[in-house]
Amino acid sequence: MSDDALLQGALDAARDFGCAERRHRIAPEVDPATIRAHLREVYGDFAQPLSGQTVLADVVRMLREWNLHITHPRYFGLFNPSVVPASVAGDLLVAAFNPQLAAWSHAPAANEIERYTLAFFARRLGLPEHTVAHFTSGGAEANHTAFVVALADGFPEHVEQGLAALPRRPVVYASGESHHSLDKIARATGLGRSALRLVAVDTAMRIDVAALRAAIERDRAAGLAPFLVVATAGTTGVGAVDPLPELARLCAEERLWLHVDAAWGGAACLSPRLRAEISSIERADSVTWDAHKYLSVPMGAGMFFCSRPGAVRRAFEARTPYMPQPIDGTVDPYSSTLQWSRRHTGLKVFMALAALGEEGYRRQIEHQADMGDAMRAALRRRRFTVLGDGPLPVVCFTRQEIAGGRIAAADLAAWTVRQNFWVSPLRVPGHERPVLRACITSYATQQGDVEALAETVDRGIAELAPSS
Ligand SMILES: *Cc1c(COP(=O)(O)O)cnc(C)c1O
């Protein structure tokens, strides 16, 4: 098989699979031993080169059969989207051109495309003109970046001397519903897990601001150094948005860095209807927003925005004789971000945005929100209790049979997955037993899909708990 035919074959396979694929079973039934044995049998020690055709056919079959299809319109999962075709085209071009974005002079077009794209999103978030931004591997890296930058801002001596030299121990605050990447970052930055204060949430799963205020006061009195509050705009569990206006006010008063983790919820800023959900996000010192969630592009495509360029510079400044000289009027990403070699992550986002237009994105985002509303209504018609009343499309629900302990949410979720949907059980504060969670993650999900889910979980309850 020629190289041309190989590339053409990969393209054909991608086209045949589609970007919101309905024809395949969502969840594979396969165990590790099967896949490992297959790899050993076909590839051995890679002693003999195989034809491109053989490898392509085998890989496509593995991806089709032994993969959980998150792009399926009935995958109601963990913020993993169907992908916009233009974004797939973008990622293909990036692989082939392989631009190196570390230094502006190595990839002028790519660097300017990213800058242009990020400036558009920064404007839509309402962040000030001087905001700096870059793409990251995902939300975890963007959150990590926020910690590093906030540390450099709050404790300039830390850049040189490290944490050990600080007279008072730095502490961070986030809600108990915040993303678990923060826990890992607390370890990776040397702050230590116990420096991350997980504050209680209210009945809507939003951070309790009074409890936060009390925790800050207590820590200051104990000789610690509060420096960072991480607000979540769209929690992974129930999609809750922390009260950003109050948090912005508190952080201004207390002189704390406000980072908003809007990995999923950031997309609300592209919809006039949903924008109010995240209002005051423009007052954040930094923001995380993943394009690979609600913006429907392939992983990984995180974004980090910061309205304090000086702190970013202090955190990441780097110079070495082997890197090209910086060019006036540009910033080299290797000396302004955590990464060094840098993939052109932004092209798939740029191409999706250009192909859909802002209006197309608005429609797509609002369609998913509409499907969330439709799912809530369909569940309520079948006597389910729906948690929360926000307009973002994460739908958590339970019913008397689950809440009362006759059926475990995990069993009902597993049963539902066997009917070719994907939903998950979720433990939620204030509920004695886990509930079910379903998120609209595909722009291709239709009314019939959400009705089918409600009908199916209703039937599942009847099957698993026969009313004897
Ligand atoms: C997904 C998510 C993250 C982590 O982002 P990755 O892209 O998976 O690294 C962080 N915070 C929130 C709120 C998320 O939803």
PDBQT file of the ligand as one rigid body, heavy atoms in Angstrom, charges set to zero:
ROOT
HETATM    1  C1  LIG A 501     -12.990  18.013  32.690  1.00  0.00    +0.000 C 
HETATM    2  C2  LIG A 501     -12.747  18.956  33.774  1.00  0.00    +0.000 A 
HETATM    3  C3  LIG A 501     -11.450  19.209  34.227  1.00  0.00    +0.000 A 
HETATM    4  C4  LIG A 501     -10.257  18.459  33.705  1.00  0.00    +0.000 C 
HETATM    5  O1  LIG A 501     -10.059  18.767  32.358  1.00  0.00    +0.000 OA
HETATM    6  P1  LIG A 501      -9.283  17.764  31.384  1.00  0.00    +0.000 P 
HETATM    7  O2  LIG A 501      -9.498  18.398  30.072  1.00  0.00    +0.000 OA
HETATM    8  O3  LIG A 501      -9.927  16.443  31.539  1.00  0.00    +0.000 OA
HETATM    9  O4  LIG A 501      -7.852  17.772  31.795  1.00  0.00    +0.000 OA
HETATM   10  C5  LIG A 501     -11.284  20.158  35.205  1.00  0.00    +0.000 A 
HETATM   11  N1  LIG A 501     -12.333  20.808  35.723  1.00  0.00    +0.000 NA
HETATM   12  C6  LIG A 501     -13.603  20.587  35.327  1.00  0.00    +0.000 A 
HETATM   13  C7  LIG A 501     -14.724  21.351  35.957  1.00  0.00    +0.000 C 
HETATM   14  C8  LIG A 501     -13.856  19.646  34.330  1.00  0.00    +0.000 A 
HETATM   15  O5  LIG A 501     -15.100  19.421  33.925  1.00  0.00    +0.000 OA
ENDROOT
TORSDOF 0
